[in-house]
Amino acid sequence: MGYTVFKKLAQKLSADREKFNSSATNPITVDFDNQKKEFLNKLTHSALNMFEHQSDVKKFTQLVLSDPENKSHNEIVEKLFTQGVIDFDDDVKLMELSDNSRFLRDLGLTEEI
């Protein structure tokens, strides 16, 4: 329910922004009501961004604190290491990776051969 309200608000702000950016401003014929409306729309957009950020933080916190006794992530990491995923703390593996010409070429750090 809340998602559709924010989606409609985001669409309205997008349409208003496009309309505002496409029109040239003549200082003599400035419509202060329109500027006030634009200011309030920007304020609404900022409030929407702050609300979404706060909502994301709440959801993340709820997810993290949902089961503090759950240690399944350790099993998942160990399974990945046994499948050949490189441990980012392993200096030897990182040195091998940094000397990998294909990897460096993919990053654009060396010339193509």
TASULLIN-V94932 format. One record per run of one state. SS is the DSSP state (H for helix, E for strand, - for the rest). FROM is the first residue (numbers start at 1). TO is the last residue. If there is no record, write none. Layout:
ss;from;to
SS;FROM;TO
SS;FROM;TO
//
This chain:
ss;from;to
-;1;1
H;2;22
-;23;26
H;27;29
-;30;31
H;32;64
-;65;71
H;72;82
-;83;90
H;91;98
-;99;100
H;101;106
-;107;113
//
